[in-house]
Amino acid sequence: MAEHGSSACSHPSERKYKIALCQLFVSKNKLENIRHARELLEAAADGGAKLILLPEMWNCPYSNELFSLFAEEIDADDLSGSPSCGMLAEVSRSRKVTLVGGSIPERFGSHLYSTCCVFGSNGKLRARHRKVHLFDVDIPGQLTFKESATLTAGDELTIVDTDVGLLGIGICHDIRFPELAILCAERGADVICYLAAFEMNTGPLFWEVLQKARALDNQLYVATCSPARDLTINHAAWGHSTVVGPFGEILATTGHEEAVVFADIDYAYIREVRLRLQLEKQKRKDMYQLVCVSNCIRHI
Ligand SMILES: O=C(O)CCC(=O)C(=O)O
């Protein structure tokens, strides 16, 4: 695994392609979740998508009690310990698509992480992002959740070079922290993919505004993918998987049911927006700068 600094690989700025977000139901049966995810991924590929996203915790209901039971070990050289990643590798290879494989509970030694695996269009594992900001919240009478009771936080920023360009990766609560998005943008990301499961209290208030803010701040595409809503579980998802463009505009979205959401990505449009509004040039780097103290790009 090589670590790179801030020099992102170059890529054609005129690149255009279709992205798809698979908003799916998650059941208590892992094998059924894997089968169902494959079905939606294949439908997305059949629809012409070259980059396809799954949501946070797509193989496991979102519950501290279940993360450990559903967890898998992810060995980049031998995915046999991870049926979920094995399926992602197969689909990305057979359909020649880049997959941002949502997140699953990952077991690593005595730790559990919420981990997103990114597969290149040759079926190879390209990167692994472990959720950096864990969701610990206490709003009396509304919402109490402590992800850190079971999960360990990752400590690396992930920007991955793929056939469809440089992708920044964040998981759910990571979207609230503009620093992560700014660092991805500074290192050349064109799209930031957030795999998420915002729930019914915070979703209506913050979900859309956070996506628009991250896209606008950085003048790039933001793509989010949520599970479909299941009101029988505690952490029912808000849904509304969305693609936001570099001008903060919603390009495609959906409600809370299952859906495959498609949108067109055009990197030339990012350059156009940045020419119209030259935020990067106007930044007062003589007054402020953001320093990244962790590893920045992981290639596997
Ligand atoms: O930040 C929020 O409001 C929701 C975050 C969340 O649900 C999560 O990180 O799983």
The ligand as a MOL file (V3000), in Angstrom:
LIG
                    3D

  0  0  0     0  0            999 V3000
M  V30 BEGIN CTAB
M  V30 COUNTS 10 9 0 0 0
M  V30 BEGIN ATOM
M  V30 1 O -24.5280 13.7590 11.7060 0
M  V30 2 C -25.7000 13.3640 11.7030 0
M  V30 3 O -26.6320 14.0920 11.9370 0
M  V30 4 C -26.0500 11.9490 11.4150 0
M  V30 5 C -24.8580 11.0760 11.3870 0
M  V30 6 C -25.1820 9.6310 11.3830 0
M  V30 7 O -26.3170 9.2030 11.4090 0
M  V30 8 C -24.0660 8.7020 11.2850 0
M  V30 9 O -22.8990 9.1320 11.2350 0
M  V30 10 O -24.3180 7.4960 11.2270 0
M  V30 END ATOM
M  V30 BEGIN BOND
M  V30 1 2 1 2
M  V30 2 1 2 3
M  V30 3 1 2 4
M  V30 4 1 4 5
M  V30 5 1 5 6
M  V30 6 2 6 7
M  V30 7 1 6 8
M  V30 8 2 8 9
M  V30 9 1 8 10
M  V30 END BOND
M  V30 END CTAB
M  END
